[in-house]
């Protein structure tokens, strides 16, 4: 098991990854699948892909470059009930 990679860290997808379309590409860690201290995988944002890609824990290597949360999220948020009713909208404007 490798050491946990921080949120918003740049990674490179290893050439041994199951998904051949993303091998060798760089991406950013957006979410971590972890339970009881065991890391199962990461959600990686890769340029050119519409959605983040889930990769196994051993399929990524950190490049050492790190970003901030603010580089991706502006602080806007919404609130919804369990039934899907919109209760709050907070849109941040520049």
Buried (B, 14 or more C-beta within 10 A) or exposed (E): EEEBBEBBBBBBBBEEBEEEEBBEBBBBBBEBBEEEEEBEBBBBBBEEEEEBBBBBBEBBEBEEEBBEEEEEEEEEEEEEEEEEEEEEEEEEEE
